């Protein structure tokens, strides 16, 4: 997980997981719509997986 990805996850969570697949984008987008902090947490968790 690079510093650029972490910053992107904090600023725009759905864009940070763009290359992880459609399901990840959908989950993070829904979490971001529910609230910014859940979206950031979801994006960081998905980015942390290998």
C-alpha positions as CSV (number, residue, x, y, z in Angstrom):
1,X,0.0,0.0,0.0
2,X,1.7,3.2,-1.2
3,X,1.4,6.6,0.4
4,X,-0.4,7.9,-2.7
5,X,-3.1,5.2,-2.4
6,X,-3.6,6.0,1.3
7,X,-4.0,9.7,0.6
8,X,-6.4,8.9,-2.3
9,X,-8.4,6.6,0.1
10,X,-8.7,9.5,2.6
11,X,-9.7,12.1,0.0
12,X,-11.8,10.0,-2.5
13,X,-12.3,6.4,-1.3
14,X,-13.9,4.9,-4.4
15,X,-11.1,6.0,-6.6
16,X,-8.5,4.4,-4.4
17,X,-10.0,0.9,-5.0
18,X,-10.7,1.4,-8.7
19,X,-8.4,-1.5,-9.8
20,X,-9.6,-3.9,-7.1
21,X,-12.8,-4.9,-9.0
22,X,-16.4,-4.0,-9.4
23,X,-17.5,-5.4,-6.0
24,X,-15.0,-3.4,-4.1
25,X,-15.9,-0.2,-5.9
26,X,-19.6,-0.8,-5.1
27,X,-19.0,-1.6,-1.4
28,X,-16.8,1.5,-0.9
29,X,-19.2,3.7,-2.8
30,X,-22.1,2.6,-0.7
31,X,-20.1,3.1,2.5
32,X,-19.0,6.5,1.3
33,X,-22.6,7.5,0.6
34,X,-23.5,6.3,4.2
35,X,-20.7,8.5,5.6
36,X,-17.3,9.6,4.6
37,X,-15.5,7.8,7.5
38,X,-17.0,4.4,6.8
39,X,-15.9,4.8,3.2
40,X,-12.4,5.6,4.2
41,X,-12.2,2.7,6.6
42,X,-13.6,0.3,3.9
43,X,-11.1,1.6,1.3
44,X,-8.2,1.2,3.7
45,X,-9.3,-2.4,4.6
46,X,-9.6,-3.3,0.9
47,X,-6.3,-1.7,0.0
48,X,-4.6,-3.6,2.9
49,X,-5.6,-7.0,1.5
50,X,-3.2,-8.7,-0.8
